[in-house]
């Protein structure tokens, strides 16, 4: 077991769920930075789950994880745009 593993946290049963945030503008700057950290952590977790599902040949789980990852990436990108450009029409996507 990794020394970074927090054994006090139980296993997450809703592994394919993404946070249900309405708008990045609902949070003050410090809360938005915390939200960006959580969103980024979720992207990493979902990417890892997608990879694991593909590696074991589980197409259904891979597709669910991929769809959640796509939604989470969109949310994370909106948070980045909000923090960098303060809601103006500049976007990190191409």
ZADOMI-474633 format. One record per residue (C-alpha): residue in three letters; z, x negated, y. Coordinates in pm, 1 decimal, padded with zeros to 6 digits. Layout:
+------+----------+----------+----------+
| rest |       up |     east |    north |
+------+----------+----------+----------+
|  ALA |        Z |        X |        Y |
...
+------+----------+----------+----------+
// end
This chain:
+------+----------+----------+----------+
| rest |       up |     east |    north |
+------+----------+----------+----------+
|  UNK |  00000.0 |  00000.0 |  00000.0 |
|  UNK | -00086.0 | -00129.5 |  00342.2 |
|  UNK |  00194.7 | -00230.5 |  00572.3 |
|  UNK |  00027.2 | -00012.7 |  00837.4 |
|  UNK |  00064.1 |  00302.3 |  00626.0 |
|  UNK |  00321.9 |  00542.2 |  00762.9 |
|  UNK |  00478.1 |  00691.6 |  00452.0 |
|  UNK |  00670.3 |  00944.5 |  00660.8 |
|  UNK |  00344.9 |  01129.9 |  00739.1 |
|  UNK |  00237.4 |  01373.9 |  00468.0 |
|  UNK | -00118.4 |  01392.8 |  00339.3 |
|  UNK | -00344.1 |  01598.3 |  00565.4 |
|  UNK | -00474.4 |  01900.1 |  00377.3 |
|  UNK | -00715.5 |  02010.6 |  00651.1 |
|  UNK | -00913.6 |  01687.2 |  00639.2 |
|  UNK | -01238.2 |  01841.5 |  00762.0 |
|  UNK | -01091.3 |  02025.6 |  01058.0 |
|  UNK | -01146.9 |  01902.8 |  01411.8 |
|  UNK | -00914.3 |  01966.3 |  01705.8 |
|  UNK | -00980.0 |  02298.8 |  01873.8 |
|  UNK | -01000.2 |  02197.0 |  02240.9 |
|  UNK | -01174.2 |  02421.6 |  02489.5 |
|  UNK | -01255.2 |  02181.9 |  02769.6 |
|  UNK | -01171.6 |  01823.0 |  02862.4 |
|  UNK | -01101.0 |  01944.8 |  03219.1 |
|  UNK | -00789.7 |  02125.8 |  03093.8 |
|  UNK | -00599.5 |  01792.6 |  03077.0 |
|  UNK | -00477.6 |  01555.2 |  03347.3 |
|  UNK | -00609.8 |  01196.0 |  03325.5 |
|  UNK | -00327.7 |  01055.5 |  03106.6 |
|  UNK | -00354.8 |  01346.5 |  02864.9 |
|  UNK | -00731.5 |  01301.1 |  02855.5 |
|  UNK | -00687.2 |  00936.7 |  02756.3 |
|  UNK | -00450.5 |  01043.9 |  02478.4 |
|  UNK | -00702.8 |  01308.1 |  02377.1 |
|  UNK | -00976.2 |  01044.2 |  02368.6 |
|  UNK | -00761.9 |  00826.2 |  02142.9 |
|  UNK | -00699.2 |  01116.9 |  01906.1 |
|  UNK | -01066.4 |  01216.9 |  01912.7 |
|  UNK | -01172.4 |  00859.8 |  01837.6 |
|  UNK | -00925.1 |  00835.5 |  01550.9 |
|  UNK | -01065.6 |  01159.8 |  01411.0 |
|  UNK | -01422.4 |  01023.9 |  01434.3 |
|  UNK | -01317.7 |  00719.8 |  01234.1 |
|  UNK | -01137.5 |  00932.6 |  00973.3 |
|  UNK | -01432.8 |  01169.7 |  00933.4 |
|  UNK | -01680.1 |  00881.0 |  00908.3 |
|  UNK | -01465.2 |  00727.8 |  00635.1 |
|  UNK | -01445.9 |  01059.7 |  00449.7 |
|  UNK | -01821.7 |  01105.2 |  00478.5 |
|  UNK | -01880.8 |  00757.5 |  00340.1 |
|  UNK | -01639.8 |  00815.3 |  00051.0 |
|  UNK | -01801.4 |  01148.4 | -00039.4 |
|  UNK | -02149.7 |  00994.7 | -00036.9 |
|  UNK | -02027.5 |  00697.9 | -00243.7 |
|  UNK | -01889.0 |  00925.8 | -00512.7 |
|  UNK | -02199.2 |  01146.9 | -00508.2 |
|  UNK | -02018.4 |  01458.0 | -00380.2 |
|  UNK | -02296.7 |  01617.4 | -00175.4 |
|  UNK | -02098.3 |  01929.1 | -00076.5 |
|  UNK | -01802.7 |  01731.2 |  00058.9 |
|  UNK | -02035.3 |  01482.5 |  00227.6 |
|  UNK | -02216.7 |  01762.9 |  00408.1 |
|  UNK | -01891.3 |  01925.6 |  00523.1 |
|  UNK | -01758.4 |  01593.8 |  00647.8 |
|  UNK | -02090.9 |  01515.5 |  00819.0 |
|  UNK | -02093.4 |  01849.4 |  01000.9 |
|  UNK | -01734.2 |  01796.0 |  01116.8 |
|  UNK | -01821.1 |  01441.8 |  01223.0 |
|  UNK | -02113.9 |  01568.5 |  01428.2 |
|  UNK | -01891.3 |  01818.3 |  01611.0 |
|  UNK | -01620.5 |  01558.2 |  01665.6 |
|  UNK | -01869.3 |  01306.5 |  01804.7 |
|  UNK | -01991.6 |  01567.4 |  02053.8 |
|  UNK | -01634.2 |  01637.6 |  02166.4 |
|  UNK | -01554.2 |  01268.5 |  02194.7 |
|  UNK | -01869.2 |  01206.8 |  02396.9 |
|  UNK | -01776.9 |  01488.7 |  02636.8 |
|  UNK | -01431.9 |  01335.2 |  02684.1 |
|  UNK | -01587.3 |  00996.4 |  02757.6 |
|  UNK | -01828.0 |  01152.1 |  03007.2 |
|  UNK | -01543.4 |  01333.6 |  03177.5 |
|  UNK | -01335.2 |  01017.8 |  03206.3 |
|  UNK | -01621.1 |  00793.8 |  03320.0 |
|  UNK | -01812.4 |  01027.4 |  03545.9 |
|  UNK | -01551.7 |  01285.5 |  03648.5 |
|  UNK | -01766.3 |  01577.9 |  03532.4 |
|  UNK | -02081.5 |  01470.1 |  03718.9 |
|  UNK | -02425.8 |  01488.9 |  03559.8 |
|  UNK | -02411.4 |  01142.2 |  03404.3 |
|  UNK | -02401.0 |  01137.4 |  03025.8 |
|  UNK | -02341.2 |  00873.3 |  02762.9 |
|  UNK | -02596.8 |  01037.8 |  02533.2 |
|  UNK | -02967.5 |  00960.8 |  02557.2 |
+------+----------+----------+----------+
// end
